[in-house]
Amino acid sequence: SWSSPVPMEGVNTEFLESSATITEDGKTIYFTSNRPGGYGGTDIYSSQLDKSGRWVDIKNLGPIVNTELDEEGVFISANSKHLYYSSNGLAGMGDLDIYRSTFDSTKQEWMEPVNLGYPINSVENDIYFVLTQDEKFAYMSSLRQENLGEQDIYKIDMQNWKPVYLN
């Protein structure tokens, strides 16, 4: 059975923390928050798990990933090399588009995000992108003309996906 939920020491604040993803080793969390000191709206932050089980060393991922508007629905790939998230502050197709940023281990920083493009992104809200461990398939929430409700969940075959550069 599930345990009762407990606050995540060091991450939860009186501000909005609306989405989170944890690396496969359980040692790093990426989350969105509108806490003071960000670039605007909700930003993506990271934090490390210390030996006592407290999340410490909270860092904003900076202006390459974050914008003056909102970043939401953050997801880290199983190999921790790709960070997927939705943003309405980058040039895209709709209100919220899904982007991928790649971690440059040499520079120790996240690279310029790439829009996942059509047909993954649409002119509406596309958010909560989650990859399978083998990265062959993904799931996301989107508002589409053929929806049964407001936001529906879609399965995506990622095996032939290639980055789309809008610049």
N, C-alpha and C positions, 0 to 999 in steps of 0.2 A: 504494500500500500504506500501511497505518497505521504511524505512528512508534511507537517504544517509549513507554510512559507515563512522565511525569515528575511529581513532586510540584508542586502549585500553591503557589509561594512566597508565604508570608504567610497562606494559608488553612489548610493542613494543619498539624495539631498532634498531640501524643500523645493527644488526646481524640478522640471520635467525630465525624466529619464524614460524615453518611450520605446526604445528597441535596443537589443543587445545580442552579441554573438561571442562565443568563447572558442579559443583555439582548441584543436584536438587534444593537446597535452594538458589543457585545463589551466594553463598558467597566465594567459593573457585574455582580457575581455576588451571588446570594442563596443561602445555604446553611444547613443545619441542623447544630447542634453541641451537645454537652453540656459544653462548656468552662466553667470557673469564671466566675462573674459573671452568669450567666443567671438566669432566673426559675424554673427547675426543669426537670427532664427535658432534652429537646432543644429548643432555641430557634432562631428564624430570625435570621440575621445578614446584613449586606450588606458589600461591600467594593468598592473602586474600583481599576481597573487603572492603574498609573502608566506613565510613558513608558519605563521600563526593563523593563516586563513583569512587575512585582511587584504583587501584590494588597495594597493598603494601606487605611488608614482603616476598619478593621473596626468595625462598629457593630451592637449588638443592636437589633432593630426595636422593642423596648419592650413594655410591658404591654398595649397595645391589641391587638397581634398575638399575643404570646407569653403562655403560661399557666404555672401551676405544674406541669403535666404535660408531654406531648410534642407538638411540632409537627414534622411530617415531610412528605416528598414535595412540596417547594416547587417552584412553576412560575410564571414571569413571562410575561404576555401579550406578544405581538409589539409592541404599542404602549407597553409598560411601565406601563400604567395600572392593571392588575389583577394581584394576587398571589394565586395559588391554593395551598392547602396543606391537609393533613389535621391534625386535632387531636383529642386525647381529653381536653382540658381545658376545652372549651366545651360548653354545653348542646346536645346533638345527639340523633340517632336511634340511634346505635350506639357501638361502641368508638371507632373512628376515622371521623369524618365529614369531608367536603371543604367548605372555606370559601373565600370570596373577599373580599379586602380591596381597596379602591380608594384610589389615591394622590391626596391632595388637594394639588395643586400650589401653591395659595395658602398653605396652612399648612405645606407641605413635610413632611407626615406621612401615614402609612397610617391609614385610617379603620376603624371598628368592622367586624369580619368578618361576612359574611352566610353562613349555612348554605345550601348549594346545594339542599337539600331532596330529597324523594322525587320521582321514582324514582332520582335520581342516588345519593343516600345511602340506606343500608339499615341494618338492625339489626346488621350485621357490620362488618368492616374495609373501608373505602373509601379508597383512597390512590393516589398517583402519577397525578394528574389532569394531562393535557397537552392543550392546545388546538391546533388547526390555526391557521395564520397568519391566515386570514380569520375565525376564531372561529366558524365554522359547525358544526364537529364537535370532539369531544374524545374522548380515550381515557383509561381508568383501569383500575386493578386492583381487583377486589372479590371477596369471598367471598359467593357466593349459592347458594341451594338448587339451582339448575339447573347449577351449575358442572361442568366436566369434570374439573378437578383441584382443588387447594386454592384458590389465587387465580387467577382467569381475567382476561383483558383484555376490556374492553367498549368498544364505540364508541357515542358519545352524539350525538344530533342536538341542537345547542344553539340552533337558529334560533328556537325559541319559548320558550326558558327565561326566566323572570322571577325576580328575587330573592324568597326566602322569609324573612320575618322571624319568628323564633320567640319574641321577647320579648313 
